[in-house]
Amino acid sequence: MNFKTGLVTAVVAAVVAALVTAATIAIVWRLAPGVVNVSSFDEKRIIKVVRDYLTKNPDILVEMTNELDKRQAAEQAEKQQKVIGDNAEAIFRSPLAHVAGNPNGDVSVVEFFDYNCGFCKRALPDVVKLAQNDNKVRLVLKELPIFGEESEGAAKVALASAKQGKYFEMYQKLFTEPGKADKDKALRIAGELGLDKAQLEKDIQDPEIQKSLDEAKELANELGLQGTPLFLIGDRSIPGAPDDLYDQLTKNVAEVREKGCKATC
């Protein structure tokens, strides 16, 4: 059974269950007048009427599932806006996160990412393009190593490289260099970028590095993040790396610039 078939089956079951009550017999009466005697509650006949009607009119199920999707998306967006408003300082202005682009820009674009995430890698050119083409964008980068110790090791080296002014270069190299990202790979890249590797090893132990990772993880949990990447443009969000990511980013930046945020951002 595929997902859509399972969903339709669940919807039918829910509809039937909801209709088998004295309060909803009138609805069935409207669907098939005269078939059901509302003075005598006949559960089996009601179920048969509903099933037959839905079988003959399957488009209703599509309408129902579409409406359900819309309502759930609206509820999720409302919930997310509240979380963003409640955590705006940590999301947009945390001293623990690195800011690329224009630190004093008028619109903040936040990315939660993992260096071993294929979709994050695919998103990289569009993210860099945005920062290069719009000199008023603040690009807030949230290291979220969800793929285990190797990702965490790479993230810590990247964060430590900020102390030597090479974070954004590290960020790009860790995505573009072939192979899995881990601490060893990050250190090799650091050497190629001219960083002091001995100092870098010391800086990795800075408690602020772990605090940055912990903060990003906590925010991701609050936002209900299901995977990486997640982009927040003010209080608007783009999950994943759609083919038109750059267009979506620029569109949302323009909207936030023009209309502002419903929540604090």
TANOR-V552506 format. One record per residue. N is the residue number from 1. PSI is psi in degrees with one decimal (NA if undefined). BURIAL is 1 if it has 24 or more other C-alpha atoms within 12 Angstrom, else 0. D_FIRST is the distance of its C-alpha to the first C-alpha in whole Angstrom. Layout:
n/psi/burial/d_first
N/PSI/BURIAL/D_FIRST
N/PSI/BURIAL/D_FIRST
This chain:
n/psi/burial/d_first
1/124.2/0/0
2/173.9/0/4
3/-44.9/0/7
4/-41.4/0/8
5/-43.1/0/6
6/-38.0/0/6
7/-44.2/0/10
8/-42.9/1/11
9/-42.9/0/10
10/-38.9/0/12
11/-44.3/1/15
12/-46.3/1/15
13/-41.9/0/16
14/-41.3/0/18
15/-45.4/1/20
16/-45.0/1/20
17/-40.1/0/22
18/-33.4/0/24
19/-19.8/1/25
20/63.7/1/26
21/153.2/0/29
22/-31.8/0/33
23/-19.5/0/33
24/6.4/0/30
25/-33.5/1/31
26/-34.3/0/33
27/-45.1/0/31
28/-38.3/1/29
29/-39.4/1/33
30/-36.1/0/33
31/-39.3/0/29
32/74.8/0/31
33/134.6/0/34
34/-16.2/0/36
35/-38.5/0/33
36/130.1/1/33
37/106.4/0/36
38/-12.5/1/36
39/-14.8/0/39
40/115.0/0/37
41/108.6/0/34
42/95.0/0/31
43/-45.6/0/28
44/-40.4/0/26
45/-38.5/1/28
46/-45.4/1/27
47/-43.3/1/23
48/-42.3/0/23
49/-48.1/1/25
50/-45.2/1/23
51/-44.5/1/20
52/-41.4/0/22
53/-44.7/1/23
54/-33.0/1/19
55/-39.3/0/18
56/-19.2/0/21
57/62.6/0/21
58/-20.3/0/18
59/-25.4/0/20
60/-38.8/0/21
61/-39.2/1/17
62/-44.1/0/17
63/-41.7/0/21
64/-45.9/0/20
65/-37.1/1/17
66/-43.1/0/20
67/-39.5/0/23
68/-43.7/0/21
69/-43.4/0/20
70/-44.4/0/24
71/-41.4/0/25
72/-40.0/0/23
73/-40.3/0/25
74/-41.3/0/28
75/-41.8/0/28
76/-41.7/0/27
77/-41.3/1/30
78/-42.8/0/32
79/-42.5/0/32
80/-39.0/1/32
81/-38.4/1/35
82/-43.7/0/37
83/-42.2/1/36
84/-45.3/1/38
85/-41.4/1/41
86/-25.2/0/41
87/26.9/1/41
88/-42.3/1/42
89/-47.0/0/45
90/-34.6/1/43
91/-47.7/1/41
92/-26.9/1/43
93/23.2/1/46
94/132.8/0/46
95/-9.1/0/49
96/-13.5/1/46
97/151.5/1/44
98/140.2/1/45
99/120.1/1/46
100/-179.6/1/46
101/-138.6/1/48
102/109.8/0/50
103/-24.1/0/50
104/20.1/0/52
105/165.4/0/50
106/-14.4/1/49
107/129.7/1/45
108/129.7/1/43
109/118.1/1/40
110/134.7/1/38
111/126.8/1/36
112/127.8/1/34
113/164.9/1/33
114/135.3/1/33
115/-19.4/1/35
116/17.2/1/32
117/119.5/1/29
118/-37.7/0/29
119/-34.3/1/28
120/-40.9/1/31
121/-41.3/1/33
122/-30.9/1/32
123/-21.1/1/33
124/-51.2/1/36
125/-37.5/1/38
126/-36.0/1/37
127/-46.1/1/38
128/-40.8/1/42
129/-41.5/0/42
130/-47.3/1/42
131/-35.0/1/45
132/-34.7/0/47
133/-21.1/0/47
134/102.1/1/47
135/10.6/0/50
136/7.1/0/49
137/131.1/1/46
138/117.8/1/46
139/106.7/1/43
140/116.7/1/42
141/118.7/1/40
142/108.8/1/38
143/119.3/1/38
144/79.9/1/35
145/87.2/1/34
146/-6.6/1/31
147/31.7/0/30
148/-167.2/0/33
149/-36.8/0/36
150/-43.7/1/37
151/-40.2/1/36
152/-40.0/1/38
153/-43.8/1/41
154/-40.9/1/40
155/-40.5/1/40
156/-40.2/1/43
157/-42.0/1/45
158/-46.8/1/44
159/-39.6/1/45
160/-29.6/1/49
161/-19.1/1/49
162/-29.8/1/50
163/-21.0/1/53
164/14.8/1/54
165/24.4/0/53
166/20.6/1/51
167/-51.0/1/47
168/-33.2/1/46
169/-42.7/1/47
170/-45.3/1/45
171/-46.6/1/42
172/-42.1/1/42
173/-36.9/1/43
174/-24.1/1/40
175/-36.5/1/37
176/-24.6/1/39
177/136.5/0/41
178/155.7/0/38
179/169.0/0/37
180/141.2/1/35
181/128.0/1/37
182/-176.2/1/39
183/-44.0/1/43
184/-43.7/1/44
185/-42.1/1/43
186/-40.5/1/44
187/-38.7/1/48
188/-45.8/1/48
189/-39.7/1/47
190/-42.6/1/50
191/-41.4/0/52
192/-28.0/0/52
193/-0.5/1/52
194/17.8/0/55
195/153.5/1/54
196/103.2/1/56
197/-33.5/1/54
198/-43.7/0/56
199/-36.0/0/56
200/-42.4/1/53
201/-38.0/1/52
202/-42.6/0/54
203/-27.1/1/52
204/-29.2/1/49
205/-6.4/0/50
206/125.8/0/51
207/-25.1/0/49
208/-28.1/0/49
209/-49.6/1/46
210/-36.8/1/44
211/-38.5/1/44
212/-44.9/1/43
213/-41.9/1/40
214/-40.6/1/40
215/-44.3/1/40
216/-40.1/1/37
217/-43.9/1/35
218/-42.8/0/36
219/-40.6/1/36
220/-40.9/1/32
221/-42.3/0/31
222/-37.7/0/33
223/-8.3/1/31
224/30.9/0/28
225/129.2/1/27
226/-13.8/0/24
227/174.4/1/25
228/154.5/1/28
229/161.9/1/30
230/129.8/1/30
231/132.1/1/33
232/122.9/1/35
233/97.8/1/38
234/-128.8/1/40
235/16.8/1/37
236/152.5/1/35
237/150.7/1/32
238/108.3/1/30
239/142.4/1/27
240/-162.6/1/26
241/74.9/1/28
242/159.9/0/27
243/-31.3/0/29
244/35.4/0/31
245/-46.8/1/32
246/-43.9/1/36
247/-40.9/0/36
248/-40.3/1/34
249/-49.4/1/36
250/-36.5/1/39
251/-46.3/0/38
252/-37.8/1/38
253/-45.0/1/41
254/-39.6/1/43
255/-43.4/0/41
256/-39.6/1/42
257/-36.7/0/46
258/-43.1/0/46
259/-14.2/0/45
260/-166.5/0/45
261/149.1/1/42
262/-38.1/0/41
263/171.6/0/41
264/132.9/1/44
265/NA/1/43
